[in-house]
Amino acid sequence: MARRAAGPALATPQERQAGLPAGVLVERRAQHPGLRLSLHAAAVAALLWPLRPLGDARRRRSRLMLQLKVIGTADLPAVLALQAQCYGPEFLESAEAFEAKLRAARHLHCSYLAVVAGEPLAYVVSLPVDDGQLPALDAPSVSPARAPRTLYLHDLAVSPAGRTRRLGHQLVRQVVHRAQDMGLTQVALVAVQGSRRYWEHQGFVAAPSPLAPVVAEKLASFGPGATLMRRALTPA
Ligand SMILES: CC(C)(COP(=O)(O)OP(=O)(O)OC[C@H]1O[C@@H](n2cnc3c(N)ncnc32)[C@H](O)[C@@H]1OP(=O)(O)O)[C@@H](O)C(=O)NCCC(=O)NCCS
């Protein structure tokens, strides 16, 4: 634009080489939307640069305040309270069912409570399972796996008060790392309450049909909309 306002100008070497009149290449570059956008982005970034330490401090503080605690039986009241905030009545499990899953994965440290500033805001419960196995919803007893290749992520819940902190992602990442540390090859889960897209965004894909009858039967305990999903792991 500046070149046109300044009157007739000499063609640049590139313009001469391409046989174009003076100003064409500058004009095209000035009109390129990507360039305009990146100029705007650079200007905004320059304006915000002095405020950067404030954002860093806030991010550091919120990371420091988050504690991922391995769930023990003493945490069950907190887990049940979070469950009640996150699931419809048809998905609620008893304390006995949670305890059975924690017992089946005793000492494996694969279920976590997310505590922020002393307040439990989210949890994930997972346990290794043998091929073709899947605990039914609200199963009162669960046998420990003998030769597991799968970490079964049974339940992820983030309270409405915790839903702006990416706690779900952090808990899933923790479980995936734990499964890799344990030498397992995949994480599996049952998507309910319309959460299939959420899991797809986290790298899970629906298990192909038909499922083994024993798995299909367990899946049915989660209701008609439930989907078995899996995510293959790369070794840690
Ligand atoms: C689903 C749930 C665990 C997500 O937890 P969260 O901490 O709020 O979510 P995260 O921070 O991990 O992820 C946020 C992203 O997921 C998206 N998301 C959240 N819930 C979603 C859902 N049900 N379907 C699709 N996307 C969803 C958000 O829009 C956001 O998207 P963005 O990254 O593009 O901004 C939480 O909403 C919850 O506890 N729901 C009730 C229990 C439940 O349904 N659990 C899963 C059953 S298998």
The ligand as an ORCA input file, in Angstrom:
! r2SCAN-3c Opt
* xyz 0 1
  C     -16.438    -36.126     30.905
  C     -15.638    -35.436     32.035
  C     -14.850    -36.486     32.788
  C     -14.710    -34.385     31.420
  O     -13.885    -33.850     32.429
  P     -13.307    -32.354     32.341
  O     -12.219    -32.236     33.330
  O     -14.444    -31.418     32.428
  O     -12.789    -32.310     30.849
  P     -11.269    -32.157     30.329
  O     -10.672    -30.950     30.933
  O     -10.549    -33.441     30.428
  O     -11.562    -31.888     28.774
  C     -12.247    -30.738     28.401
  C     -12.602    -30.869     26.936
  O     -13.464    -32.018     26.749
  C     -14.713    -31.572     26.233
  N     -15.755    -32.404     26.846
  C     -16.099    -32.480     28.146
  N     -17.097    -33.373     28.296
  C     -17.377    -33.855     27.069
  C     -18.325    -34.806     26.572
  N     -19.184    -35.443     27.387
  N     -18.327    -35.079     25.231
  C     -17.457    -34.445     24.383
  N     -16.550    -33.537     24.812
  C     -16.526    -33.247     26.137
  C     -14.810    -30.117     26.647
  O     -15.701    -29.417     25.811
  C     -13.374    -29.653     26.471
  O     -13.094    -29.475     25.105
  P     -11.859    -28.539     24.600
  O     -10.583    -29.258     24.999
  O     -12.062    -28.495     23.126
  O     -12.037    -27.245     25.316
  C     -16.596    -34.694     33.016
  O     -17.401    -33.809     32.287
  C     -17.455    -35.610     33.821
  O     -17.087    -36.028     34.903
  N     -18.670    -35.953     33.325
  C     -19.583    -36.779     34.071
  C     -19.066    -38.194     34.228
  C     -18.816    -38.853     32.883
  O     -19.665    -38.773     31.988
  N     -17.648    -39.514     32.772
  C     -17.256    -40.214     31.572
  C     -18.047    -41.438     31.484
  S     -17.190    -42.744     30.689
*
